[in-house]
Amino acid sequence: MTKMNRNYYLLPEEDDPDRTVRNKNCIGKVIFLTVVARPRFDTEGNVTFSGKIGVWPFVQEIPAARKVNIEHEGPSKSSLST
Protein backbone atom coordinates (compact mmCIF):
# COMPACT_ATOMS: atom_id res chain seq x y z
CA MET A 1 0.00 0.00 0.00
CA THR A 2 1.43 3.33 -0.94
CA LYS A 3 -0.87 6.15 0.17
CA MET A 4 -0.63 7.41 3.74
CA ASN A 5 -4.18 8.72 4.17
CA ARG A 6 -6.34 5.99 2.70
CA ASN A 7 -9.17 4.30 4.61
CA TYR A 8 -9.52 0.53 4.59
CA TYR A 9 -12.45 -1.51 5.83
CA LEU A 10 -11.00 -4.71 7.28
CA LEU A 11 -12.50 -7.74 8.93
CA PRO A 12 -11.43 -8.40 12.54
CA GLU A 13 -9.22 -11.32 11.47
CA GLU A 14 -7.44 -9.33 8.72
CA ASP A 15 -4.04 -7.72 9.26
CA ASP A 16 -3.40 -4.04 8.65
CA PRO A 17 -2.00 -3.39 5.14
CA ASP A 18 1.72 -2.65 4.94
CA ARG A 19 3.31 0.15 2.99
CA THR A 20 5.70 -1.37 0.49
CA VAL A 21 7.70 1.80 -0.20
CA ARG A 22 9.13 4.44 2.10
CA ASN A 23 8.36 7.43 -0.09
CA LYS A 24 5.49 8.23 -2.46
CA ASN A 25 8.05 9.16 -5.14
CA CYS A 26 9.40 5.58 -5.20
CA ILE A 27 6.21 3.89 -6.40
CA GLY A 28 7.04 1.35 -9.07
CA LYS A 29 5.41 1.40 -12.47
CA VAL A 30 4.45 -1.72 -14.40
CA ILE A 31 3.39 -1.97 -18.02
CA PHE A 32 1.17 -4.81 -19.25
CA LEU A 33 0.45 -5.96 -22.78
CA THR A 34 -3.01 -7.45 -23.25
CA VAL A 35 -4.06 -9.06 -26.48
CA VAL A 36 -7.69 -9.76 -27.33
CA ALA A 37 -9.02 -10.64 -30.76
CA ARG A 38 -12.37 -11.29 -32.36
CA PRO A 39 -13.71 -14.85 -31.82
CA ARG A 40 -13.46 -17.14 -34.85
CA PHE A 41 -16.19 -19.58 -35.86
CA ASP A 42 -16.17 -22.46 -38.32
CA THR A 43 -18.87 -23.06 -40.96
CA GLU A 44 -21.07 -24.94 -38.47
CA GLY A 45 -21.02 -22.12 -35.90
CA ASN A 46 -18.60 -23.78 -33.45
CA VAL A 47 -16.05 -21.56 -31.77
CA THR A 48 -12.56 -22.43 -33.03
CA PHE A 49 -10.79 -19.52 -31.32
CA SER A 50 -12.23 -17.71 -28.29
CA GLY A 51 -10.35 -14.47 -28.93
CA LYS A 52 -8.57 -14.43 -25.57
CA ILE A 53 -4.81 -14.60 -25.97
CA GLY A 54 -3.07 -13.36 -22.83
CA VAL A 55 -1.58 -10.73 -20.56
CA TRP A 56 2.17 -10.22 -20.20
CA PRO A 57 3.98 -7.84 -17.84
CA PHE A 58 6.90 -5.88 -19.26
CA VAL A 59 9.17 -6.29 -16.25
CA GLN A 60 12.33 -8.22 -15.61
CA GLU A 61 13.92 -9.46 -12.42
CA ILE A 62 17.41 -8.04 -11.99
CA PRO A 63 19.79 -8.52 -9.07
CA ALA A 64 19.96 -5.63 -6.63
CA ALA A 65 23.05 -3.43 -6.94
CA ARG A 66 23.56 -3.34 -3.18
CA LYS A 67 21.90 -4.52 0.00
CA VAL A 68 19.47 -2.04 1.58
CA ASN A 69 18.11 -2.34 5.10
CA ILE A 70 14.46 -2.24 3.98
CA GLU A 71 14.80 -5.13 1.51
CA HIS A 72 13.74 -8.27 3.29
CA GLU A 73 12.59 -10.22 0.24
CA GLY A 74 15.93 -11.09 -1.29
CA PRO A 75 18.57 -9.82 -3.68
CA SER A 76 16.34 -9.36 -6.76
CA LYS A 77 14.49 -6.30 -7.99
CA SER A 78 11.79 -5.79 -10.64
CA SER A 79 12.38 -3.16 -13.29
CA LEU A 80 10.73 -2.17 -16.55
CA SER A 81 12.17 -3.74 -19.65
CA THR A 82 12.52 -1.50 -22.66
C-alpha distances in whole Angstrom, upper triangle without the diagonal:
4,6,8,11,9,11,11,14,14,17,19,19,15,13,10,6,6,4,6,8,10,11,10,13,12,10,12,14,15,18,20,24,25,28,30,34,36,38,41,44,47,51,50,47,45,42,42,38,36,34,31,30,27,23,23,20,21,20,22,21,23,23,22,24,24,22,20,19,15,16,16,16,19,21,20,18,17,18,20,23,26
4,7,9,9,12,13,16,17,20,22,22,18,16,13,10,8,5,7,7,8,8,7,10,9,7,10,12,15,18,20,24,25,29,31,35,37,39,42,45,49,52,52,49,47,43,43,40,37,35,32,31,28,24,24,20,21,20,22,21,23,23,21,23,23,22,19,19,15,16,17,18,20,22,20,18,17,18,19,23,25
4,6,6,10,11,15,16,20,22,22,19,17,13,11,10,8,10,10,10,9,7,11,12,10,13,15,17,20,22,26,27,31,33,36,39,40,44,47,50,54,54,50,48,45,45,42,39,37,34,34,30,27,26,23,24,23,25,25,26,27,25,27,26,25,22,21,18,19,21,21,24,25,24,21,20,21,22,26,28
4,6,9,11,15,16,20,21,22,19,16,13,11,10,8,11,11,10,10,9,13,14,13,16,18,21,24,26,30,31,35,36,40,42,44,48,50,54,57,57,53,52,48,49,45,42,40,37,37,34,30,30,27,28,26,28,28,28,29,26,28,27,26,22,21,18,20,21,22,25,27,26,24,23,24,25,29,31
4,7,10,13,15,19,20,22,19,17,14,12,13,11,15,14,14,13,12,15,17,16,19,21,23,26,28,31,32,35,37,40,42,44,48,50,54,57,57,53,52,48,49,46,43,41,38,38,35,32,32,29,30,29,31,31,32,32,30,32,31,30,26,25,22,24,25,26,29,30,29,27,26,27,28,31,33
4,7,10,13,16,18,20,16,15,12,11,12,11,14,15,16,15,13,17,18,16,18,20,22,24,26,29,29,33,34,37,40,41,45,47,51,54,54,50,48,45,46,43,39,38,35,35,32,29,29,27,28,27,30,30,31,32,30,32,32,30,27,26,22,24,25,25,28,30,29,26,25,26,27,31,32
4,7,10,13,15,17,14,14,11,11,13,13,16,18,18,18,17,20,21,19,21,23,24,27,28,31,31,34,35,38,40,41,45,48,51,54,53,50,48,45,46,43,40,38,36,36,33,30,31,29,31,30,32,32,34,34,33,35,35,33,29,28,25,26,26,27,30,32,31,29,28,29,30,33,35
4,6,10,12,14,11,11,9,8,12,13,16,18,19,20,18,22,22,19,21,23,24,26,27,30,30,33,34,37,39,40,43,46,49,52,51,48,46,43,44,41,38,37,34,34,31,29,29,27,30,29,31,31,33,34,32,35,34,32,29,28,24,25,25,25,29,31,30,28,27,29,29,33,35
4,7,10,12,10,11,10,11,14,16,19,21,23,23,22,26,25,23,25,26,26,29,29,32,31,34,35,38,39,40,44,46,49,52,51,47,46,43,44,41,38,37,34,35,32,30,31,30,32,31,33,33,35,36,35,38,37,35,32,31,27,28,27,27,31,33,32,31,30,31,32,36,38
4,6,8,6,8,8,9,13,16,18,21,23,24,23,27,26,24,25,26,27,29,29,32,32,35,35,39,40,40,44,46,49,52,51,48,46,43,44,41,38,38,34,35,32,30,31,29,32,31,33,32,34,35,34,37,36,34,31,29,26,26,25,25,29,32,31,30,29,31,32,36,38
4,5,5,8,10,12,16,19,21,24,26,27,27,30,29,27,28,29,29,32,31,34,34,36,37,40,41,41,45,46,50,53,51,48,46,43,44,42,39,39,35,36,34,32,33,31,34,33,35,34,36,37,36,39,38,36,33,31,28,28,27,27,30,34,33,32,31,34,35,38,41
4,6,8,10,13,16,20,22,25,26,28,28,32,31,29,30,32,32,35,34,37,37,40,40,43,45,45,48,50,53,56,54,51,49,46,48,45,42,42,39,40,37,35,35,34,37,35,37,36,38,38,37,40,39,36,33,31,28,29,27,27,31,34,34,33,33,36,37,40,43
4,7,10,12,15,19,21,24,26,28,28,32,30,28,29,31,31,33,33,36,35,38,39,42,44,44,47,49,51,55,53,50,48,45,46,44,40,41,37,38,35,33,34,32,35,34,35,33,36,36,35,38,37,34,32,29,26,27,25,25,28,32,31,31,31,34,36,39,42
4,7,9,12,15,17,21,23,25,25,28,26,24,25,27,27,30,30,33,32,35,36,40,41,41,45,47,50,53,52,48,46,43,44,41,38,38,35,35,32,30,30,29,32,30,31,30,32,33,32,35,34,31,29,27,24,24,22,22,25,29,28,28,28,30,32,35,38
4,6,9,12,15,18,19,22,22,25,24,22,23,25,26,29,29,32,33,36,37,40,43,43,46,48,51,55,54,50,48,45,46,43,40,39,36,36,33,30,30,28,31,29,30,28,30,30,29,32,31,28,25,23,20,21,19,19,23,26,26,25,26,28,30,33,37
4,6,10,13,15,16,19,19,22,21,20,21,24,24,28,28,32,32,35,37,40,43,43,47,49,52,55,54,51,49,46,46,43,40,40,36,36,33,30,30,28,30,28,29,28,30,30,28,31,29,27,24,22,19,20,18,19,23,26,26,25,25,27,29,32,35
4,7,9,12,14,16,16,19,18,16,18,20,21,24,25,28,29,32,34,37,40,40,44,46,50,53,52,49,47,43,44,41,38,37,33,33,30,27,27,24,26,24,26,24,26,27,25,28,27,24,22,20,17,17,17,17,21,23,23,21,21,23,25,29,31
4,6,9,11,13,14,17,15,14,16,18,20,23,24,28,29,33,34,38,41,42,45,48,51,54,54,51,48,45,45,42,39,38,34,34,30,27,26,23,25,23,24,22,24,24,22,24,23,21,18,16,13,14,13,14,18,20,20,19,19,21,23,27,30
4,6,7,9,10,13,12,11,13,16,18,21,23,27,28,32,34,38,40,42,45,48,51,54,54,51,49,45,45,42,39,38,34,33,30,26,25,22,23,21,22,21,22,22,20,22,21,19,16,15,11,13,13,14,17,19,19,17,17,19,21,25,27
4,7,9,10,12,10,9,10,13,15,19,21,24,26,30,32,36,39,40,43,46,49,53,53,50,47,44,44,40,38,36,32,31,28,24,23,20,20,18,19,17,18,18,16,19,18,17,14,13,9,10,11,11,14,16,15,13,13,15,18,21,24
4,6,7,9,6,7,9,12,15,19,21,25,27,31,33,37,40,42,45,48,51,55,55,52,50,46,46,42,40,38,34,33,29,26,24,20,21,18,19,18,18,18,16,18,17,16,13,12,9,10,12,13,15,16,16,13,14,15,17,21,23
4,7,9,7,9,12,15,18,22,25,28,31,34,37,40,44,45,48,52,55,58,58,55,53,50,49,46,43,41,38,37,33,29,28,24,24,21,22,21,21,20,17,18,17,16,12,12,9,11,14,15,17,18,18,16,17,17,20,23,26
4,5,6,8,11,14,17,21,24,28,30,34,36,40,43,45,48,51,54,58,58,55,53,49,49,45,43,41,38,36,33,29,27,24,23,21,22,22,22,22,19,20,19,18,15,15,12,14,17,18,20,20,20,17,17,17,19,23,25
4,5,6,10,12,16,19,22,25,27,31,33,37,40,42,45,49,52,55,56,52,51,47,47,43,41,38,35,34,31,27,26,22,22,20,22,22,22,23,20,22,21,21,18,18,15,17,19,20,22,22,21,18,17,17,18,22,24
4,6,9,11,15,18,21,24,27,31,33,37,40,42,45,49,52,55,56,53,51,47,47,43,41,38,35,34,31,27,25,22,21,19,21,21,21,22,19,20,20,20,17,18,16,17,20,21,22,22,20,17,16,15,16,20,21
4,6,9,13,16,19,23,25,29,32,35,39,41,44,47,50,54,54,51,49,46,45,41,39,37,34,32,29,25,23,19,18,16,18,17,17,18,15,16,17,17,14,16,13,14,17,17,18,18,17,13,13,12,14,17,19
4,7,10,13,16,20,22,26,29,32,35,37,40,44,47,50,51,48,46,42,42,38,36,33,30,29,26,22,20,17,16,14,16,17,17,19,17,18,19,19,17,18,15,15,17,17,19,19,17,13,12,12,13,16,18
4,7,10,13,17,19,23,26,30,33,35,38,41,44,48,48,45,43,40,39,35,33,31,28,26,23,19,17,13,12,11,13,13,14,16,15,17,18,18,17,18,15,15,17,16,17,17,14,11,9,8,9,13,15
4,7,10,14,16,20,23,26,30,32,35,38,41,45,46,42,41,37,36,32,30,28,25,23,20,16,14,11,10,9,12,14,15,18,17,19,21,22,20,22,19,18,20,19,20,19,16,13,10,8,8,11,13
4,7,10,13,17,19,23,26,28,31,35,38,41,42,39,37,33,33,29,27,24,21,20,16,12,11,7,7,7,10,12,15,18,18,20,22,23,22,24,21,19,21,19,20,19,16,13,9,8,7,10,12
4,7,10,13,16,20,23,25,28,32,35,38,39,36,35,31,30,26,24,22,19,17,14,10,9,6,5,7,11,14,16,20,20,23,25,26,25,27,25,23,25,22,23,22,19,16,12,10,7,9,10
4,6,10,13,16,20,22,25,28,31,35,36,33,31,27,26,22,21,18,15,13,10,7,6,4,6,9,12,15,18,22,23,25,28,28,28,30,27,25,26,23,24,24,20,18,14,13,10,11,12
4,7,10,13,17,19,22,25,28,32,33,30,28,24,23,20,18,15,13,11,8,6,5,6,7,11,14,17,20,24,25,28,30,31,31,33,30,28,29,26,27,27,23,20,17,15,13,12,13
4,7,10,14,16,18,22,25,28,29,26,25,21,20,16,15,12,9,8,6,4,7,9,11,14,17,20,23,27,28,31,34,34,34,36,33,31,31,28,29,29,25,23,20,19,16,16,17
4,7,10,12,15,19,22,25,26,23,22,18,17,13,12,9,7,6,6,7,9,12,14,17,20,23,26,30,31,34,37,37,37,39,36,34,35,32,32,32,28,26,23,22,19,18,19
4,7,9,12,16,19,22,23,20,19,15,15,11,9,6,5,6,7,9,12,15,17,20,23,26,29,33,35,37,40,41,40,42,39,37,37,34,35,35,32,30,26,25,23,22,22
4,6,9,13,16,19,20,17,16,13,13,9,8,4,6,8,10,13,15,19,20,24,26,29,33,36,38,41,43,44,44,46,43,40,41,38,39,39,35,33,29,29,26,25,25
4,6,10,13,16,17,14,14,11,11,8,8,5,8,10,13,16,19,22,24,27,30,33,36,40,42,44,47,48,47,49,46,44,44,41,42,42,39,37,33,32,29,29,28
4,7,10,13,14,11,10,7,8,6,5,4,8,11,14,17,20,24,26,29,31,34,38,41,43,46,48,49,49,50,47,45,45,42,43,43,40,38,34,34,31,31,31
4,7,10,11,9,9,6,6,5,7,7,11,13,16,20,23,26,28,31,33,36,39,43,45,48,51,51,51,53,50,48,48,44,45,45,42,40,37,36,34,33,33
4,7,8,5,5,5,5,7,9,10,14,16,20,23,26,29,32,35,37,39,43,46,49,51,54,54,55,56,53,51,51,47,48,48,45,44,40,40,37,36,36
4,5,5,6,7,6,9,12,14,17,19,22,26,29,32,34,37,39,42,45,48,51,54,56,57,57,59,56,53,53,50,50,51,47,46,43,43,40,39,39
4,6,8,10,10,13,15,17,20,22,26,29,32,36,38,41,43,46,49,52,55,57,60,61,61,63,60,57,57,53,54,54,51,50,46,46,44,42,42
4,6,9,10,14,15,18,21,23,27,30,33,37,39,42,44,46,50,53,55,58,61,61,61,63,60,57,57,53,54,55,51,50,47,47,45,44,44
4,6,9,12,12,15,18,20,24,27,30,34,36,39,41,44,47,51,53,56,58,59,59,60,57,55,54,51,52,53,49,48,45,45,42,41,42
4,6,9,10,13,16,18,22,25,28,32,34,37,39,41,45,48,50,53,56,56,56,57,54,52,51,48,49,50,46,45,42,42,40,39,40
4,6,6,10,12,14,18,21,24,28,30,33,35,38,41,44,47,50,52,52,52,54,51,48,48,44,45,46,43,42,38,39,36,35,36
4,7,9,12,13,17,20,23,27,29,32,34,36,39,43,45,48,51,51,51,53,50,47,47,43,44,45,41,40,37,37,35,34,34
4,6,8,9,13,17,19,23,25,28,30,33,36,39,42,45,47,48,48,50,47,44,44,40,41,41,38,37,34,34,31,30,31
4,6,8,12,15,18,22,24,27,29,32,35,38,41,44,46,46,46,48,45,42,42,39,40,40,37,35,32,32,30,29,30
4,6,10,13,16,19,22,25,27,30,33,37,39,41,44,44,44,46,43,41,41,37,38,39,35,33,30,30,27,27,27
4,6,9,13,16,19,22,24,27,30,33,35,38,41,41,41,42,39,37,37,34,35,35,32,30,27,27,25,24,25
4,7,10,14,16,19,21,24,27,30,33,36,38,39,39,41,38,35,35,32,32,33,29,28,24,24,22,21,22
4,7,10,13,16,18,20,24,27,29,32,35,35,35,37,34,31,31,28,29,29,26,24,21,21,19,18,20
4,7,10,12,15,18,21,24,26,29,31,32,32,33,31,28,28,25,26,26,23,21,17,17,16,15,17
4,6,9,11,14,17,21,23,26,28,29,29,31,28,26,26,23,23,23,20,18,14,14,12,12,14
4,6,9,11,15,18,20,22,25,25,26,27,25,22,23,20,21,20,17,14,11,11,9,9,12
4,7,10,13,17,18,20,23,24,25,27,25,22,24,21,21,20,16,14,10,9,6,6,8
4,7,9,13,14,17,20,21,21,23,21,19,20,17,17,16,12,10,6,5,4,5,9
4,6,10,12,15,17,19,20,22,21,18,19,16,15,14,10,8,6,6,6,6,10
4,7,9,12,15,16,17,19,18,15,16,13,11,10,6,5,5,7,9,9,13
4,6,9,12,13,15,18,17,14,16,13,11,9,5,5,6,7,10,10,13
4,6,9,10,12,16,15,12,14,12,9,6,4,6,9,10,13,14,17
4,5,7,9,12,12,10,12,11,9,5,5,6,9,10,14,15,18
4,7,9,13,14,12,15,14,12,8,9,9,12,12,16,17,19
4,6,10,12,10,13,13,11,8,10,11,14,15,19,20,22
4,7,9,7,10,11,9,7,10,11,15,16,20,22,25
4,6,6,9,11,10,9,12,12,15,17,20,23,25
4,6,8,11,11,12,14,14,17,19,23,25,28
4,6,9,10,12,13,13,15,17,21,24,27
4,6,7,8,9,10,13,15,19,21,25
4,6,9,10,11,14,17,21,23,27
4,7,8,9,12,15,19,21,25
4,6,8,12,15,18,20,24
4,7,11,13,17,18,22
4,7,10,13,15,18
4,7,10,12,16
4,7,9,13
4,6,10
4,6
4
